[in-house]
Amino acid sequence: MSNKLTSNAPIIAIIVTTLVWTITWVVSKHAMQYMGPFDFAAWRFGLGTLTLFVVLLIRRAPLKPTPFKLTFAIGMTQTAAFQALAQWALVSGGAGRVSMLVYTMPFWAVLFAWGLLRERPSPRQWLGIAVAVVGLVLVIEPWHDLGGWQSTSLAIAGGAFWALGTVLTKQLFQLHHPDPLALTFWSMFLGSLVLVALALLVPSRPVDWTPALVLDVLYVAVLASSLAFLLWSFVIMHLSAGVASLSSLGVPIGAILLAWAWLHERPDAAEMVGVVLISLGLLATSSVGTRAGRLNPQVETPAAGKGADS
């Protein structure tokens, strides 16, 4: 039983992460009523980093930083750039729409993994990207007025930075095999410093600390940031960069349905067709499989003293 549970652990982690991040988009959109996007991102990851620090102390885990260059790059892309752009996109964009555009991440991940990890895209993945591009056009609807161009551009850019951070995380695991908790803590810490700086330097509306906002911040800090990003690092460590994007299949669809039910953000016919096509593209791009050997891919590591990041 324990061996079976261990072998299924990455899939269980994906399911939990998917559920947590689905709710996160609606919670984050709700929080935009009470504070600016950079303030929210700073509080989210500042408290999230503090939570992970407490966990490290409780576990008496070593606080030695993971290899700096790649950890810094992950913090700047997966934490700072991704979260700042995604929260900014939510100011004027709907939670469901923004989440779908951000979750174009796997398409970018396939391309980044090709260049950085030499994971050559398969014909199925290229087909998935082509189908998803058509769906993306239907979601954006460029034949209408481009009043939402800013939110659209920010969301897509956020997805691209997240993809780069995902591939860099996979690269760090291949080269150095760090502890996932330590990597999550140090990358979030470095990214949080940038988010706090943005919150202090960029003028924004005064924060209205209502009980609802406090609950929003606690949810995204403890669950969506600390727990979910820790699980995400665990998933990336055990799965290929392409398969790790499995969570992309559920989160934006769930966010669209939840935003429809809670925030009354009803997508039109073109957007619904686009969502279906993007989902099919994600399915093909992720090439999801759970056969033996897929969950713990063998990777080549550089010889000692070569290719090390310091």
SEKEBA-831230 format. One record per residue (C-alpha): residue number from 1; residue in one letter; x, y, z. Coordinates in steps of 0.02 Angstrom, whole numbers, plus 50000, padded with zeros to 5 digits. Each point is the difference from the previous one (the first is absolute). Example, Ala and Ser with C-alpha at 12.3 -4.5 7.8 and 13.67 -1.06 7.14 Angstrom:
REM SEKEBA-831230
+-----+------+-------+-------+-------+
:  nr : rest :    px :    py :    pz :
+-----+------+-------+-------+-------+
:   1 :    A : 50615 : 49775 : 50390 :
:   2 :    S : 50069 : 50172 : 49967 :
+-----+------+-------+-------+-------+
This chain:
REM SEKEBA-831230
+-----+------+-------+-------+-------+
:  nr : rest :    px :    py :    pz :
+-----+------+-------+-------+-------+
:   1 :    M : 50000 : 50000 : 50000 :
:   2 :    S : 50138 : 50122 : 50047 :
:   3 :    N : 50096 : 49963 : 49838 :
:   4 :    K : 49843 : 50032 : 49899 :
:   5 :    L : 49969 : 50162 : 50094 :
:   6 :    T : 50179 : 50054 : 49970 :
:   7 :    S : 49990 : 49964 : 49814 :
:   8 :    N : 49837 : 50099 : 49987 :
:   9 :    A : 50064 : 50144 : 50107 :
:  10 :    P : 50037 : 50117 : 49852 :
:  11 :    I : 49823 : 49973 : 49932 :
:  12 :    I : 49924 : 50032 : 50172 :
:  13 :    A : 50105 : 50158 : 50012 :
:  14 :    I : 49935 : 50057 : 49831 :
:  15 :    I : 49818 : 49972 : 50053 :
:  16 :    V : 50022 : 50099 : 50161 :
:  17 :    T : 50093 : 50140 : 49911 :
:  18 :    T : 49865 : 50008 : 49867 :
:  19 :    L : 49860 : 50018 : 50127 :
:  20 :    V : 50092 : 50132 : 50101 :
:  21 :    W : 50051 : 50104 : 49848 :
:  22 :    T : 49826 : 49989 : 49923 :
:  23 :    I : 49925 : 50088 : 50151 :
:  24 :    T : 50148 : 50120 : 50007 :
:  25 :    W : 49951 : 50092 : 49840 :
:  26 :    V : 49827 : 50044 : 50065 :
:  27 :    V : 50068 : 50045 : 50173 :
:  28 :    S : 50133 : 50112 : 49921 :
:  29 :    K : 49872 : 50088 : 49889 :
:  30 :    H : 49891 : 50029 : 50153 :
:  31 :    A : 50148 : 50075 : 50094 :
:  32 :    M : 50026 : 50130 : 49862 :
:  33 :    Q : 49848 : 50090 : 50072 :
:  34 :    Y : 50099 : 50041 : 50157 :
:  35 :    M : 50183 : 50024 : 49950 :
:  36 :    G : 50115 : 50029 : 49852 :
:  37 :    P : 50076 : 49854 : 49903 :
:  38 :    F : 50180 : 50026 : 50056 :
:  39 :    D : 49948 : 50021 : 50182 :
:  40 :    F : 49903 : 49838 : 49990 :
:  41 :    A : 50144 : 49906 : 49918 :
:  42 :    A : 50122 : 50066 : 50131 :
:  43 :    W : 49889 : 49948 : 50145 :
:  44 :    R : 49966 : 49833 : 49919 :
:  45 :    F : 50180 : 49950 : 49976 :
:  46 :    G : 50070 : 50092 : 50149 :
:  47 :    L : 49887 : 49900 : 50116 :
:  48 :    G : 50024 : 49845 : 49894 :
:  49 :    T : 50188 : 50012 : 50019 :
:  50 :    L : 49981 : 50026 : 50188 :
:  51 :    T : 49890 : 49845 : 50010 :
:  52 :    L : 50131 : 49895 : 49911 :
:  53 :    F : 50134 : 50069 : 50116 :
:  54 :    V : 49900 : 49941 : 50151 :
:  55 :    V : 49980 : 49828 : 49920 :
:  56 :    L : 50188 : 49992 : 49973 :
:  57 :    L : 50029 : 50042 : 50183 :
:  58 :    I : 49874 : 49870 : 50060 :
:  59 :    R : 50082 : 49867 : 49892 :
:  60 :    R : 50171 : 50059 : 50057 :
:  61 :    A : 50047 : 49997 : 49817 :
:  62 :    P : 50163 : 50082 : 49945 :
:  63 :    L : 49979 : 50180 : 49944 :
:  64 :    K : 50147 : 49994 : 49879 :
:  65 :    P : 49951 : 50092 : 49840 :
:  66 :    T : 49979 : 49898 : 49842 :
:  67 :    P : 50116 : 50041 : 49851 :
:  68 :    F : 49982 : 50187 : 49984 :
:  69 :    K : 49996 : 50038 : 49814 :
:  70 :    L : 49861 : 49881 : 49953 :
:  71 :    T : 49906 : 50030 : 50163 :
:  72 :    F : 50006 : 50187 : 49968 :
:  73 :    A : 49940 : 49975 : 49821 :
:  74 :    I : 49855 : 49892 : 50061 :
:  75 :    G : 49953 : 50130 : 50130 :
:  76 :    M : 50000 : 50139 : 49871 :
:  77 :    T : 49898 : 49903 : 49872 :
:  78 :    Q : 49885 : 49880 : 50092 :
:  79 :    T : 49966 : 50111 : 50151 :
:  80 :    A : 50032 : 50184 : 49961 :
:  81 :    A : 49961 : 50020 : 49814 :
:  82 :    F : 49863 : 49869 : 49988 :
:  83 :    Q : 49905 : 50058 : 50154 :
:  84 :    A : 50019 : 50186 : 49968 :
:  85 :    L : 49937 : 49983 : 49821 :
:  86 :    A : 49858 : 49881 : 50045 :
:  87 :    Q : 49936 : 50109 : 50142 :
:  88 :    W : 50013 : 50155 : 49890 :
:  89 :    A : 49899 : 49911 : 49865 :
:  90 :    L : 49862 : 49963 : 50126 :
:  91 :    V : 49971 : 50185 : 50032 :
:  92 :    S : 49906 : 50020 : 49835 :
:  93 :    G : 49981 : 49819 : 49942 :
:  94 :    G : 49879 : 49867 : 50058 :
:  95 :    A : 50067 : 49860 : 50110 :
:  96 :    G : 49952 : 49862 : 49878 :
:  97 :    R : 50068 : 50088 : 49846 :
:  98 :    V : 50164 : 50050 : 50084 :
:  99 :    S : 50028 : 49825 : 50069 :
: 100 :    M : 49974 : 49922 : 49828 :
: 101 :    L : 50125 : 50120 : 49920 :
: 102 :    V : 50128 : 49974 : 50140 :
: 103 :    Y : 49982 : 49813 : 49978 :
: 104 :    T : 50068 : 50009 : 49825 :
: 105 :    M : 50155 : 49964 : 50105 :
: 106 :    P : 50024 : 49822 : 49934 :
: 107 :    F : 50021 : 50061 : 49821 :
: 108 :    W : 50140 : 50116 : 50054 :
: 109 :    A : 50070 : 49861 : 50111 :
: 110 :    V : 50014 : 49883 : 49851 :
: 111 :    L : 50101 : 50131 : 49905 :
: 112 :    F : 50110 : 50047 : 50148 :
: 113 :    A : 50030 : 49816 : 50041 :
: 114 :    W : 50052 : 49973 : 49819 :
: 115 :    G : 50130 : 50137 : 50013 :
: 116 :    L : 50061 : 49974 : 50179 :
: 117 :    L : 49970 : 49815 : 50039 :
: 118 :    R : 50008 : 49930 : 49823 :
: 119 :    E : 49827 : 49923 : 50021 :
: 120 :    R : 49955 : 50002 : 49815 :
: 121 :    P : 49813 : 50027 : 49970 :
: 122 :    S : 49909 : 49851 : 49926 :
: 123 :    P : 49884 : 50013 : 49849 :
: 124 :    R : 49854 : 49982 : 50122 :
: 125 :    Q : 50062 : 50149 : 50100 :
: 126 :    W : 50019 : 50107 : 49843 :
: 127 :    L : 49821 : 49953 : 49952 :
: 128 :    G : 49942 : 50046 : 50174 :
: 129 :    I : 50083 : 50170 : 49989 :
: 130 :    A : 49919 : 50033 : 49830 :
: 131 :    V : 49826 : 49953 : 50065 :
: 132 :    A : 50025 : 50106 : 50157 :
: 133 :    V : 50055 : 50152 : 49898 :
: 134 :    V : 49833 : 49994 : 49909 :
: 135 :    G : 49913 : 49989 : 50168 :
: 136 :    L : 50103 : 50143 : 50067 :
: 137 :    V : 49944 : 50110 : 49855 :
: 138 :    L : 49818 : 49958 : 50040 :
: 139 :    V : 50025 : 50044 : 50183 :
: 140 :    I : 50086 : 50166 : 49960 :
: 141 :    E : 49874 : 50041 : 49860 :
: 142 :    P : 50110 : 50128 : 49910 :
: 143 :    W : 49858 : 50041 : 49878 :
: 144 :    H : 49914 : 50092 : 50143 :
: 145 :    D : 50067 : 50160 : 50078 :
: 146 :    L : 50166 : 49972 : 50088 :
: 147 :    G : 49948 : 50084 : 50161 :
: 148 :    G : 50063 : 49849 : 50097 :
: 149 :    W : 50168 : 49993 : 49910 :
: 150 :    Q : 50096 : 50051 : 50156 :
: 151 :    S : 49928 : 49862 : 50109 :
: 152 :    T : 50022 : 49874 : 49859 :
: 153 :    S : 50182 : 50046 : 49970 :
: 154 :    L : 50042 : 49999 : 50186 :
: 155 :    A : 49920 : 49829 : 50025 :
: 156 :    I : 50089 : 49920 : 49852 :
: 157 :    A : 50166 : 50076 : 50053 :
: 158 :    G : 49971 : 49935 : 50177 :
: 159 :    G : 49974 : 49825 : 49929 :
: 160 :    A : 50162 : 50013 : 49901 :
: 161 :    F : 50100 : 50050 : 50154 :
: 162 :    W : 49921 : 49859 : 50100 :
: 163 :    A : 50050 : 49878 : 49863 :
: 164 :    L : 50179 : 50062 : 50004 :
: 165 :    G : 50004 : 49982 : 50189 :
: 166 :    T : 49932 : 49823 : 49985 :
: 167 :    V : 50135 : 49949 : 49877 :
: 168 :    L : 50136 : 50082 : 50104 :
: 169 :    T : 49936 : 49906 : 50152 :
: 170 :    K : 50011 : 49836 : 49905 :
: 171 :    Q : 50177 : 50046 : 49946 :
: 172 :    L : 50051 : 50036 : 50180 :
: 173 :    F : 49932 : 49832 : 50057 :
: 174 :    Q : 50096 : 49912 : 49861 :
: 175 :    L : 50164 : 50087 : 50043 :
: 176 :    H : 49997 : 50009 : 50190 :
: 177 :    H : 49855 : 49896 : 50072 :
: 178 :    P : 49954 : 50128 : 50134 :
: 179 :    D : 49869 : 49973 : 50135 :
: 180 :    P : 49833 : 50061 : 49928 :
: 181 :    L : 49954 : 50092 : 50161 :
: 182 :    A : 50166 : 50094 : 50004 :
: 183 :    L : 49988 : 50046 : 49816 :
: 184 :    T : 49820 : 50060 : 50019 :
: 185 :    F : 50046 : 50105 : 50151 :
: 186 :    W : 50154 : 50084 : 49925 :
: 187 :    S : 49922 : 50034 : 49830 :
: 188 :    M : 49843 : 50071 : 50081 :
: 189 :    F : 50106 : 50104 : 50119 :
: 190 :    L : 50099 : 50080 : 49858 :
: 191 :    G : 49844 : 50028 : 49896 :
: 192 :    S : 49907 : 50073 : 50148 :
: 193 :    L : 50134 : 50133 : 50023 :
: 194 :    V : 49962 : 50064 : 49824 :
: 195 :    L : 49812 : 49994 : 50031 :
: 196 :    V : 50017 : 50098 : 50163 :
: 197 :    A : 50108 : 50128 : 49910 :
: 198 :    L : 49866 : 50018 : 49864 :
: 199 :    A : 49865 : 50023 : 50132 :
: 200 :    L : 50100 : 50137 : 50085 :
: 201 :    L : 50053 : 50091 : 49842 :
: 202 :    V : 49844 : 49991 : 49891 :
: 203 :    P : 49856 : 50113 : 50057 :
: 204 :    S : 49839 : 49905 : 50034 :
: 205 :    R : 49832 : 50017 : 50087 :
: 206 :    P : 49995 : 49995 : 50191 :
: 207 :    V : 49977 : 49825 : 50069 :
: 208 :    D : 49827 : 49968 : 50073 :
: 209 :    W : 50033 : 49866 : 50131 :
: 210 :    T : 49830 : 49915 : 50012 :
: 211 :    P : 49974 : 49826 : 50074 :
: 212 :    A : 49970 : 49936 : 49823 :
: 213 :    L : 50168 : 50068 : 49942 :
: 214 :    V : 50090 : 49923 : 50149 :
: 215 :    L : 49927 : 49830 : 49955 :
: 216 :    D : 50049 : 50026 : 49817 :
: 217 :    V : 50180 : 50041 : 50048 :
: 218 :    L : 50014 : 49854 : 50121 :
: 219 :    Y : 49934 : 49879 : 49870 :
: 220 :    V : 50119 : 50053 : 49862 :
: 221 :    A : 50149 : 50016 : 50118 :
: 222 :    V : 49987 : 49834 : 50093 :
: 223 :    L : 49914 : 49887 : 49874 :
: 224 :    A : 50024 : 50074 : 49826 :
: 225 :    S : 50180 : 50056 : 50029 :
: 226 :    S : 50085 : 49898 : 50137 :
: 227 :    L : 49912 : 49832 : 49979 :
: 228 :    A : 49962 : 50005 : 49813 :
: 229 :    F : 50171 : 50062 : 49943 :
: 230 :    L : 50084 : 49870 : 50112 :
: 231 :    L : 49894 : 49866 : 49917 :
: 232 :    W : 50037 : 50076 : 49830 :
: 233 :    S : 50188 : 49984 : 50032 :
: 234 :    F : 49971 : 49819 : 50051 :
: 235 :    V : 49904 : 49967 : 49839 :
: 236 :    I : 50136 : 50079 : 49892 :
: 237 :    M : 50133 : 49897 : 50090 :
: 238 :    H : 49911 : 49836 : 49957 :
: 239 :    L : 49925 : 50036 : 49829 :
: 240 :    S : 50065 : 50068 : 49836 :
: 241 :    A : 49973 : 50185 : 49967 :
: 242 :    G : 49863 : 49960 : 49875 :
: 243 :    V : 49907 : 49874 : 50108 :
: 244 :    A : 50014 : 50114 : 50152 :
: 245 :    S : 49882 : 50120 : 49912 :
: 246 :    L : 49857 : 49876 : 50028 :
: 247 :    S : 49928 : 50119 : 50129 :
: 248 :    S : 49965 : 50119 : 49856 :
: 249 :    L : 49862 : 49885 : 49941 :
: 250 :    G : 49889 : 50031 : 50150 :
: 251 :    V : 50039 : 50170 : 50076 :
: 252 :    P : 49940 : 50122 : 49864 :
: 253 :    I : 49844 : 49898 : 49961 :
: 254 :    G : 49957 : 49990 : 50184 :
: 255 :    A : 50038 : 50185 : 50021 :
: 256 :    I : 49885 : 50045 : 49854 :
: 257 :    L : 49857 : 49898 : 50073 :
: 258 :    L : 50029 : 50067 : 50176 :
: 259 :    A : 50010 : 50180 : 49936 :
: 260 :    W : 49840 : 49971 : 49903 :
: 261 :    A : 49910 : 49937 : 50156 :
: 262 :    W : 50075 : 50120 : 50129 :
: 263 :    L : 50048 : 50158 : 49904 :
: 264 :    H : 49871 : 49983 : 49860 :
: 265 :    E : 50135 : 50008 : 49866 :
: 266 :    R : 49906 : 49912 : 49861 :
: 267 :    P : 50109 : 49958 : 49848 :
: 268 :    D : 49924 : 50025 : 49827 :
: 269 :    A : 49988 : 49865 : 49866 :
: 270 :    A : 50168 : 50039 : 49918 :
: 271 :    E : 50089 : 49995 : 50169 :
: 272 :    M : 49921 : 49833 : 50042 :
: 273 :    V : 50057 : 49924 : 49835 :
: 274 :    G : 50172 : 50075 : 50031 :
: 275 :    V : 50005 : 49924 : 50174 :
: 276 :    V : 49961 : 49828 : 49928 :
: 277 :    L : 50136 : 50016 : 49867 :
: 278 :    I : 50130 : 50062 : 50125 :
: 279 :    S : 49955 : 49856 : 50116 :
: 280 :    L : 50022 : 49875 : 49858 :
: 281 :    G : 50165 : 50083 : 49956 :
: 282 :    L : 50056 : 49989 : 50181 :
: 283 :    L : 49956 : 49816 : 50003 :
: 284 :    A : 50104 : 49967 : 49845 :
: 285 :    T : 50143 : 50113 : 50055 :
: 286 :    S : 50014 : 49922 : 50173 :
: 287 :    S : 50003 : 49824 : 49929 :
: 288 :    V : 49944 : 49938 : 50169 :
: 289 :    G : 50044 : 49822 : 50047 :
: 290 :    T : 50022 : 49906 : 50162 :
: 291 :    R : 50084 : 49843 : 49937 :
: 292 :    A : 50148 : 49933 : 50094 :
: 293 :    G : 50153 : 50099 : 49959 :
: 294 :    R : 49905 : 50159 : 49960 :
: 295 :    L : 49988 : 50060 : 50180 :
: 296 :    N : 50185 : 49992 : 50037 :
: 297 :    P : 50088 : 50037 : 49836 :
: 298 :    Q : 50186 : 49965 : 49997 :
: 299 :    V : 50099 : 50157 : 49966 :
: 300 :    E : 50181 : 50024 : 49959 :
: 301 :    T : 50094 : 50101 : 50128 :
: 302 :    P : 50161 : 50091 : 49963 :
: 303 :    A : 50162 : 49930 : 50063 :
: 304 :    A : 50059 : 50066 : 50167 :
: 305 :    G : 50068 : 50174 : 49983 :
: 306 :    K : 49922 : 50030 : 49830 :
: 307 :    G : 49849 : 50108 : 49965 :
: 308 :    A : 49975 : 50040 : 50182 :
: 309 :    D : 49903 : 50155 : 50047 :
: 310 :    S : 50066 : 50097 : 50147 :
+-----+------+-------+-------+-------+
